[in-house]
Amino acid sequence: MAEQTLQPSPGIARREFLNYVWGAAISLFLAQFGIGVYLFALPRFREGEFGSDVDLGVLSASLPAPDSLPVGYADVKAWLIHIGPEEAAKGQGIQGLLAIYKVCTHLGCLYKAEPSTARFECPCHGSKFYFDGTYIEGPAPRNLDRFVVELVDDSGNVVAQTDDDPNSPTYGAPIALPPDAGNLQIVVKTGKRIDLGKRHFYKDKA
């Protein structure tokens, strides 16, 4: 019986090997790209957290009295303020509802509402602001930032909201409260911040 000789199997050609490598690399890139797009499309903030739209409750229960101390909301880093005639006269001259970012515009410290002086004061470096966020003195380069606020009815309709058009003469102004507004919900859009710079903006426009 003749002895059979086993022939070695042919190896993978260099070009075929390179095709496999390129195919694997492209597949990995497409998989990573797809995962990245998916994660980017997911909501960045959960409801009720800073960066999301936060419902602070019914206006009649949540809104402070005019010219009273601001109400702080630690979780959403905001002060809710009802600017009355006294505070409007000190600051930018407009009455209404404001939500102000709790972080100082100097170096990011958390400032406080001081009842004795009726103003915001930063304990880190001494910057001071009126309750509508208008800069008074200190190293801060500008006024405090404001958030866009919406007043929403039971059907989800926006009845009033902060003007967020930078070209508008009322950009960032306090919201004038509509008649019979007690049942409206206060929604603070903490993902939309308004920077008025260092000006008595509305008085400058008057």
C-alpha positions as CSV (number, residue, x, y, z in Angstrom):
1,M,0.0,0.0,0.0
2,A,1.4,3.3,-1.1
3,E,2.1,5.7,1.7
4,Q,0.1,9.0,1.5
5,T,1.9,12.2,1.9
6,L,0.0,14.9,3.8
7,Q,0.1,18.2,2.0
8,P,0.4,21.4,4.1
9,S,-2.7,23.6,3.9
10,P,-2.1,26.9,2.1
11,G,-1.7,29.9,4.5
12,I,-3.7,33.1,4.4
13,A,-2.4,35.5,1.7
14,R,-1.1,38.8,2.8
15,R,-3.8,40.7,1.0
16,E,-6.6,38.5,2.5
17,F,-5.1,39.1,6.0
18,L,-5.1,42.8,5.5
19,N,-8.7,42.7,4.3
20,Y,-9.7,40.9,7.5
21,V,-7.9,43.5,9.6
22,W,-9.5,46.4,7.8
23,G,-12.9,44.8,8.0
24,A,-12.5,44.3,11.8
25,A,-11.3,47.8,12.3
26,I,-14.2,49.4,10.3
27,S,-16.7,47.2,12.2
28,L,-15.3,48.3,15.5
29,F,-15.4,51.9,14.5
30,L,-19.0,51.7,13.3
31,A,-20.0,49.9,16.6
32,Q,-18.4,52.6,18.7
33,F,-19.9,55.4,16.6
34,G,-23.4,53.9,16.9
35,I,-23.0,53.6,20.7
36,G,-21.8,57.2,20.9
37,V,-24.8,58.5,18.9
38,Y,-27.2,56.5,21.0
39,L,-25.7,57.8,24.3
40,F,-25.7,61.4,23.0
41,A,-29.4,61.1,22.2
42,L,-30.3,60.0,25.7
43,P,-31.5,62.8,28.1
44,R,-28.5,64.3,29.9
45,F,-30.4,65.1,33.0
46,R,-33.1,63.3,34.9
47,E,-36.4,65.2,35.7
48,G,-36.1,67.4,38.8
49,E,-32.3,67.6,38.7
50,F,-30.1,70.6,37.9
51,G,-29.9,71.0,34.1
52,S,-33.5,69.8,33.5
53,D,-36.9,71.6,33.6
54,V,-37.8,71.7,37.3
55,D,-41.4,72.1,38.5
56,L,-41.3,74.2,41.7
57,G,-45.0,73.8,42.4
58,V,-48.1,75.9,42.3
59,L,-47.5,79.7,42.1
60,S,-49.9,80.4,45.1
61,A,-47.9,78.1,47.3
62,S,-44.3,78.6,46.1
63,L,-44.0,82.3,45.2
64,P,-42.6,84.6,48.0
65,A,-44.4,87.8,48.8
66,P,-43.2,90.9,46.9
67,D,-39.9,92.3,48.3
68,S,-39.5,89.5,50.7
69,L,-36.5,87.2,51.1
70,P,-35.8,84.9,48.2
71,V,-36.6,81.2,48.6
72,G,-33.6,78.9,47.9
73,Y,-33.8,75.5,46.1
74,A,-30.5,73.7,46.8
75,D,-31.2,70.8,44.4
76,V,-31.7,73.0,41.4
77,K,-29.2,75.7,42.5
78,A,-31.7,78.5,42.2
79,W,-33.3,81.3,44.1
80,L,-37.0,82.1,43.5
81,I,-37.7,85.8,44.0
82,H,-40.7,88.1,43.7
83,I,-39.3,91.5,42.8
84,G,-41.6,94.2,44.2
85,P,-41.4,98.0,44.0
86,E,-38.7,98.4,46.6
87,E,-36.3,95.8,45.0
88,A,-37.1,97.0,41.5
89,A,-36.1,100.5,42.5
90,K,-32.7,99.3,43.8
91,G,-31.9,97.1,40.9
92,Q,-33.1,97.1,37.3
93,G,-36.5,98.7,37.6
94,I,-38.8,95.8,36.7
95,Q,-41.2,93.9,39.0
96,G,-42.1,90.3,38.7
97,L,-40.9,86.7,39.1
98,L,-37.3,85.7,38.8
99,A,-35.2,82.6,39.2
100,I,-31.5,83.3,39.8
101,Y,-28.6,80.9,39.6
102,K,-27.0,80.4,43.1
103,V,-23.4,80.5,41.9
104,C,-21.4,83.7,42.1
105,T,-20.1,85.1,38.8
106,H,-16.7,85.7,40.3
107,L,-15.1,82.3,41.1
108,G,-18.2,80.1,41.5
109,C,-18.8,80.3,45.2
110,L,-22.3,79.8,46.6
111,Y,-23.4,83.2,47.9
112,K,-26.1,83.9,50.5
113,A,-29.2,86.0,51.0
114,E,-28.5,88.4,53.9
115,P,-31.7,89.5,55.6
116,S,-29.9,92.4,57.5
117,T,-28.7,94.1,54.3
118,A,-31.5,92.8,52.0
119,R,-29.0,91.7,49.3
120,F,-27.0,88.7,48.1
121,E,-23.4,88.5,49.5
122,C,-20.7,86.1,48.6
123,P,-18.7,84.9,51.7
124,C,-15.6,84.0,49.6
125,H,-14.5,87.4,48.2
126,G,-17.2,89.9,49.2
127,S,-19.1,90.4,46.0
128,K,-22.6,91.9,46.6
129,F,-25.7,92.0,44.5
130,Y,-29.3,93.2,44.8
131,F,-32.0,90.6,45.1
132,D,-32.7,90.9,41.3
133,G,-29.1,89.8,40.8
134,T,-27.8,93.3,39.9
135,Y,-24.1,93.8,40.7
136,I,-23.3,96.3,43.5
137,E,-19.6,95.9,44.3
138,G,-16.8,93.4,44.7
139,P,-14.6,91.4,42.3
140,A,-17.5,89.7,40.4
141,P,-17.3,90.8,36.8
142,R,-21.0,91.0,36.1
143,N,-24.6,90.5,37.4
144,L,-25.8,87.1,38.6
145,D,-27.1,84.7,36.0
146,R,-30.9,84.1,35.7
147,F,-32.8,81.1,34.5
148,V,-35.7,81.0,32.1
149,V,-39.0,80.5,33.9
150,E,-42.3,79.4,32.5
151,L,-45.7,79.6,34.1
152,V,-47.8,76.7,33.0
153,D,-51.5,76.0,33.3
154,D,-53.2,72.6,34.0
155,S,-53.3,71.7,30.3
156,G,-49.6,72.2,30.0
157,N,-49.9,75.5,28.1
158,V,-47.2,78.1,28.8
159,V,-49.1,81.3,29.9
160,A,-46.0,83.4,30.6
161,Q,-42.3,83.0,30.3
162,T,-38.9,84.8,30.6
163,D,-37.9,86.5,27.4
164,D,-34.8,84.6,26.3
165,D,-34.1,86.6,23.1
166,P,-30.8,88.5,23.5
167,N,-31.9,91.1,21.0
168,S,-35.1,91.9,22.9
169,P,-35.3,95.0,25.2
170,T,-36.8,92.8,27.9
171,Y,-34.2,90.0,27.6
172,G,-34.2,88.2,31.0
173,A,-36.6,90.6,32.6
174,P,-38.8,89.4,35.6
175,I,-42.1,87.8,34.5
176,A,-45.1,90.0,35.1
177,L,-47.7,87.8,36.8
178,P,-50.9,87.3,34.9
179,P,-54.3,87.9,36.6
180,D,-55.6,84.9,38.6
181,A,-52.2,83.2,38.3
182,G,-52.4,81.3,41.6
183,N,-53.0,77.9,40.0
184,L,-50.2,78.1,37.5
185,Q,-47.1,75.9,37.9
186,I,-43.6,77.4,38.1
187,V,-41.2,75.6,35.9
188,V,-37.6,76.7,36.0
189,K,-35.5,75.7,33.0
190,T,-32.1,75.3,34.6
191,G,-30.6,74.3,31.3
192,K,-31.3,77.8,30.0
193,R,-29.1,80.4,31.7
194,I,-29.3,84.2,31.0
195,D,-26.2,86.4,31.3
196,L,-27.0,90.2,31.4
197,G,-23.4,91.3,31.8
198,K,-22.6,94.1,34.2
199,R,-25.3,96.7,33.5
200,H,-28.5,98.1,34.9
201,F,-29.9,96.7,31.7
202,Y,-33.5,97.9,31.7
203,K,-32.6,101.3,33.2
204,D,-30.0,101.8,30.5
205,K,-32.7,101.0,27.9
206,A,-35.2,103.5,29.4
